[in-house]
Structure formats: structure tokens, C-alpha cells
Amino acid sequence: MTSPDAASSPAVRGPGFPEFVCLIASMMAINALSIDIMLPALPQIGEALGVANENSRQWVITAYLLGFGALQIVYGPLADRYGRKPLILAGLGIFVVFSAIAMLAPSFETLILARVGQGMGTAATRVLAVSIVRDRYSGRPMARVMSLSFLVFLGVPIIAPTVGQGILALAPWEAIFGLLAVAGAALIVWIFIRLPETLHPENRQPVEAGRIARAFGEALTNRLSIGYTLAMTAITGALFAFINSSQQIFYDVFEAPELFGGVFAVIASGIAVAAITNARLVERLGSRMIGHTALLGFIGFAALHAAVALSGHETIWTFAVLQGLTMFCFGFLVGNFGAMAMEPMGHIAGTASSAQGFISTVFGSLTGLFIGQQFDGTVAPMAIGITVCGLIALGFVLLAERGRLFVARASRPATATP
């Protein structure tokens, strides 16, 4: 197993461990920024571009997610052949171009197409961030890197809606896309200067239809990999349901738009606290113990939230507490489920990551959109939808683990058990 010191060893040039974590986190964070900074601007965008139906504005979020998910299936095989760095730079270049197009969009349709293009560009960072980590780490150290990266990444959703509100106080909504273009360009410069190629020459794979089909087939038929990928898909759907519904809940249900940024930050902070805790505990307790416990907590808190919403006793404070607890559990799930899904896939990390990202993002975003479109002026559809997503995730985890929770599979090498 590769040790954490490998990140700074002579065999692998480039940033040391802290900078490596920050760079991976920044690749992940640009996606969160592209989603969450939009939320306060949805009413202005709808008004400026003639979108009367409030639920239709959710497409500003979902269009990005669909582009982001769909192209992941392309970047993985290309990255396994041509390397990680060229694909990241190309993807971020696409993101910057479409951010500029969105800033100048004359119609809602143009904006939606530009959002798809933005997502198609940043899809490279999602696939390759995971692949680069897997190139250098495995097992519990990999889970630790992912958890620490996720922690830095989570600083963005904590502040992004507030940043969006601040921009809107000084400039029109188009300025938000200008900021995204600048952020993408800055990340291009950082990667170009500091990140070496992490794909070893002996691991480069030819772009052959048969090989790619076999690699995808392996990623989609390995019980552990596909089970945790589908569990992540369900959990991702719950997250996107919350994101799609949050602006309308604060503006229409609670009639407290001024509290949106602050309460959203509190909920996102719960995820960050979970990520910090996970990074400290995962190498001692293992991903299964933490991830399975967190999933049961996720389901329990979501079900309690649904019961409160259905009873008619929901307030902005019960919402903040119960949604915060649910998302706190979510913070333990992402790094651990992702690490367990990737653990058997080290030899085809790029292809496996793209397959997993395609499934979890595309189907997760469609699930989140479906739940969001049920918005009826109450919190109940979102809370019920999140509960159902948690139960579905539990079913897939049981499938992956052959009906057992908390127990590592005996057939796996002890040094690689997450």
C-alpha cells in the first residue's frame, strides 16, 4: 500500500501532502461553487429571462449536473490513455468558455445550454481528482485524503450562497458567471504549474472499444464497486433534492430569504464537521464501521424530519436542526462510500471513476430534480424524498456486503481493507 509520504517522495514529483490535498479539494470545490453560488440568483435569473414557473428555475442547477455527469464517462478512458493533466486542463478550459457564454446569455434556453457546457467541462475534475488520488493512495490512506479534500471542498458550499447574495447586492446576476470564469482560469494556472502527471507509463491503456467495454463491465459488475456506486447515487439524489428545493423553501415556505445564506451555511458546516471527524477516525475504525453507522443515522434523522413536516409543525428552526443532522450524517458517507467503491478498481481507476461518476451524478441529479419538482409549498416532499433515498442506499449497501453491515469482507487483503 502506498503511504502518505509517497505524495512527496522522489518517485512522484509535485506538491507535498498539504498542497496536494488543497489542489484536489479545489478541483472538487469548483463544482460546488458552480452549483451553490447560483441559488440566491434563481429569482433574478427567472425574472430577467422570463421564467414564470418557479419550479422550472431548478433547471439552472440540474442542467449543470447533467452535463457534469454525462461527460464523465468520456474523460475516464481518455485519461487512462493520455494522462490526467491534459484532460483536466482541457476540461477547465471548456468550463471557462461556457461560463463566459452564460454571462452573456440572451435567453433562458441559451443559459441552460451554457450550464450544460459548464458541467461538461468540470466533469474532468471530478473523474480525475478521484483518479489522481487513487494513483497515489489506496485503502484507508485514500479515504483519509478524500476526507481531507472533502473538508476543504465543503468550505465552498458553506459560503457560496452568501457570496452569491453579496454579488447580487453589488452587481447583476451575470457577475456570478464572471466570477466562475475567473476561478476556472486560476485553477488552470495552478494545475499547469504545480501538478505533475500521476499516471505511470506502464498503466496507460489504449483507447480500444473492447478494452473500454471490458473495463466498464468490470466496474459495473463487481459487487462491491457497483453496490457502493448505487448507494452513492441514492445519497447524491438526496443531496440534490435539498439543493434544488432550498431556495424555494426559504423564500416561499418560511418567507425568510435573509436567513437563507446563514442557515444554509450552518447545515453545510455540519457536513464539514463530519468530514473532519471522519478524517481522524477512518484509519482507526475503518470505512465500513463509520459509513454504515452514518447511513443508519441519515435514514433516522430524515424520517424524523419527514414526520415533523407531515405533522404541520415544521419551522425554520426545526428545518435547520433536522436537515443539519441529516447532512451531518451525509458528511460521513461520501468519502467512505467513494473509497469503498474505488478500492477494487485501482488498475482501471480512470475508467471506473468515470463510470461511477456518470451513474451517481446523472441519476442522482435526475432523482433530485424529480423530488424538487414535487415542491408544493411545504417541506414534506423534500423530507420524504430524502428518507426514501436513504432506504434505497441501505438496500444497495446490503447488496454490496451480502447482507452484512459493519463487517469487512474476509476475502479482501488486510492491508487494503478500507
Secondary structure, DSSP 8 states (H G I E B T S, - for coil): ---GGGGGSTTS-S--HHHHHHHHHHHHHHHHHHHHTTGGGHHHHHHHTT---GGGGGHHHHHHHHHHHHTHHHHHHHHHHH-HHHHHHHHHHHHHHHHHHHHT-SSHHHHHHHHHHHHHHHHHHHHHHHHHHHHH--HHHHHHHHHHHHHHHHHHHHHHHHHHHHHHHHS-THHHHHHHHHHHHHHHHHHHHH----S-GGG-----HHHHHHHHHHHHH-HHHHHHHHHHHHHHHHHHHHHHHHHHIIIIIS--GGGHHHHHHHHHHHHHHHHHHHHHHHHHH-HHHHHHHHHHHHHHHHHHHHHHHHHT---HHHHHHHHHHHHHHHHHHHHHHHHHHHGGGGGGHHHHHHHHHHIIIIIHHHHHHHHHTT--SSSHHHHHHHHHHHHHHHHHHHHHTTT-SS---TTS-GGG--
